[in-house]
């Protein structure tokens, strides 16, 4: 259920936004995915927002915001935003397209690759200013710049024109579906602009579709807000899913989403998400950023019985993946699948001890890390040992052999505190 107030005119506005967007890019494809369909028993379609010119849907909202602002009699002459991600790239692309100057505030910690990519999209029409270590520093600087110069602040999600632009995703899906509307639509949520726009468009057109939202487990701003019945700002956010790691759902998006139940939001564990990213890369050759894989991963939360015979659309929100992150993604995926574990062993300081240990390993077990941490006592030392195997069940057999041989050890794989310091 969504807030149905003020629906008149929304559909028309979305149609106008979609028509205007064709000056930038063609409709992104809605692709039936045979691999996911076989796995789930459903007919699964992917709305490929990773195939826009900036590899995310953010371009839609930014362009609609600019278009409507420049149509006003008091049209601004310059624009400003704060972002280190997809919003910055969409903003930059639109600045160049509209030939309007824009200033982008990014944290000093932003990877050079992201800065360079944003520069490529905006060219001479943008000025990137690296400010502070965190997004809040950039936001404060952008707001101050807007107040001082009269530049118009372009928000990433919390504005009706942004929401209207993101809703063009739903319009395209309606045109592209082979047989009516989907039974189930999976939507990623960060600040909520995309989810608010798509669900509102569905309400305008009386869709019978069930909407389910996907949030990172470490940034459940919509879920917590729906549970509380008001917007809740999270005290702590896990930034791994950087495209959706938002501490507080947008005011305007929440107003439009508050009629949904907290149970409509599925929380995606970050390590499980990594396994999905690796699967899509290896099986389908599709490169997704963590936020872009959220909805695909959410399919794992449904039983085959729930999905059998249903038509499902998963909105793939983005593909801006920095391959320098790939080792970390693979590591997290292996740990989630139970194929890689880390142990701290109390290792005896005697000749032959390492050989004795190695003889306990099975034919599919491989040591990928061996590091002395400290000498605990005169005759023993603490050793960090990382082990990979080909089948999850191998670890049960390996532990049994460790115990029978009398080794003293601790599995720290899922100990976030120890793993964060040691691994």
Secondary structure, 3 states (H helix, E strand, C coil): CCCCCCCCCHHHHHHHHHHHHCCCCCCCCEEECHHHHHHHCCEEEEEEHHHCCCCECHHHHHHHHHHHHHCCCCCCCEEEEECCCHHHHHHHHHHHHHCCEEEEEECCCCCHHHHHHHHHHHHHHEEEEECCCCHHHHHHHHHHHHHHHCCEECCCCCCHHHHHHHCHHHHHHHHHCCCCCCCEEEEECCCCHHHHHHHHHHHHCCCCCEEEEEEECCCCHHHHHHHHCCCCCCCCCCCCCCCCCCCCCCHHHHHHHCCCCHHHEEEECHHHHHHHHHHHHHHHCCCCCCHHHHHHHHHHHCCHHHHCCCEEEEEECECCCCHHHHHHHHHHHHHHCCCEEEEEEEEECCCCHHHHHHCCCCCCCEEEEEEEEEEEECCEEEEEEEEECCCCCHHHHHHHHHHHCCCCEEECCCCHHHHHHHC
